[in-house]
Amino acid sequence: MDRVDDIANRYVDEWAKLDPTGATHAGIAGREDRMTDLSPEGYATLAGLDRRTLAQLDAVTPADERERVAKEAMQERLSRALTRYDAGDVTSEVNVITGGLHYIRGVFDLMPTSGEEAAANIAARMAGVPTALTQWRQTLLRAADTGHASPRQQMIEVAKQCDIWTDPNGDNFYAGLAERAGAGASEALRADLRRAADRAREATIETGRFLREELAPRGREKQAAGPERYERAIGYFLGAEVDVHEAYAWGFDELARLEADMRQVAEKIVPGGSIDDAVAALDADPARNITGKEAFRDWMQELADRAISELNGAHFDIPAQVRRIECCLAPTSDGGIYYTGPSEDFSRPGRMWWAVPHGITTFSTWREVTTVYHEGVPGHHLQVGQTAARAELLNRWQRLLCWVSGHGEGWALYAERLMDELGYLADPGDRLGMLDGQAFRAARVIVDIGMHLELEIPRDNPFGFHPGERWTPELGWEFMRAHCRVPDENLRFEVNRYLGWPGQAPSYKIGERIWLQARAEARARKGADFDLREFHRNALNLGSLGLDPLKAALARV
């Protein structure tokens, strides 16, 4: 009879065959020359795998607590994914950060470019870009035919990304990829790369035209998701049932608390000054600024390496494979900072990426110390890397495929706060940077929930912000600008992201809140026997899972 691990491991094998693009993202070797079928039938086949697997899980009894956690985690993920698929949310998705287009382009960032085999794989996969984009367009049209479409404005914004990616004076992504992969390759292979790059570029240009001219007229007028879609989305991103109205009210209180704390820290930087005065003083300090994105990448690398060295053995037991991280500049300019996990065999290390916008040449370190801890150790790199290294505790699905935004992003935000608790943010500038990032995430809770549910802005809100009015995208932009110290070009991308990806942005701060609640509950249960290092070890050894299954599993430890 099957065990939970048998079902999970078989799922990974079947899924990797059906989704070779996803397999590369997950670090599973063997299908680097292929693209995933993004047609309606391709999506349906993947959904069918989820349905069959859920039926198999329902019929099996876990052998022990470890398998019980694995079963609960897998049931939660696959069930929520199917709910979103059946509702048309997945096949209609177009937004500025995720979806078919980004899935296709982003996979190349994770592929090696050195050597003949690597170049051949890139050439073959690039040659599949036109077909994959054609299939994705068919899926979007089929979804629109059945009444499911993303907001029109998101389609326009993604079309602009197609323009930037293909502009010889912009990112010129595929041509640049062909040049990097072709260095040292044979002339015949270089010709294949150039030919594939030209066709991938043309297909991306055509996709931009399609989004503007064919799909946008069928897009939703409103960007607000509405209650039903939003409940599905936030439940998926958190892996938990949450009272969104309570979370919305909490967001106002949390932002007010953080800004009060920021004012106290600002007083230490500029006595008698405001938060903005402190920010100006920090930005004017040559010791806190780095010129040039390559120099900034090197600064991030040094800080990330130092954090691993100092935390290992003192506060965490970091597996040997995870004691290496690469800080990278992304080949695009969208402004995002993100982490990608290691490959299954760790030949590809975990990586911290920054897609630096065009024109940005100076970087303030006081803002980004906390970012390095968020993306590196003890944030994503520790969490994801440790999960990947725990083959003795976790099955392949848990190690490679399970990702829950509220769990992962919540942990990374918790990790920032933890570094403050451990004394790593004692410098007032670095601590202000952490608090500013926390306030940014708290503001997103308010704006994301408010805009998508079109809620009334509380008449007694602590900021006196448009009391009694209903949230709109314009008010969301105004609120974020008032409470975030983010350049307009970055902030515009952020607000577009919230509007197109409902429920994901709040998962950071709400996820952190649930992590803190789990820690408080463990402390209360264990009393004097509570050990923070042990709590972290036990929690991370569960792998990524929904926050409701996480709390249930920790309660049984």
Secondary structure, 3 states (H helix, E strand, C coil): CCCHHHHHHHHHHHHHHHCHHHHHHHCCCCCCCCCCCCCHHHHHHHHHHHHHHHHHHHCCCCCCHHHHHHHHHHHHHHHHHHHHHHCCCCCCCCCCCCCHHHHHHHHHHHCCCCCHHHHHHHHHHHHCHHHHHHHHHHHHHHHHHCCCCCEHHHHHHHHHHHHHHHCCCCCCHHHHHHHHHHCCCCHHHHHHHHHHHHHHHHHHHHHHHHHHHHHHHHCECCCCCCHHHHHHHHHHHHCCCCCHHHHHHHHHHHHHHHHHHHHHHHHHHCCCCCHHHHHHHHHCCHHHEEECHHHHHHHHHHHHHHHHHHHECCCECCCHHHCCEEEEECCCCCCCEEEECCCCCCCCCEEEEECCCCCCCEEEHHHHHHHHHHHCCCCHHHHHHHHHHCCCCCCHHHHHHCCCHHHHHHHHHHHHHHHHHCCCCCCHHHHHHHHHHHHHHHHHHHHHHHHHHCCECCCCCCCCCCCCCECCHHHHHHHHHHHCCCCHHHHHHHHHHHHHCCCCCHHHHHHHHHHHHHHHHHHHHHHHHCCHHHHHHHHHCCCCCCHHHHHHHHHHC
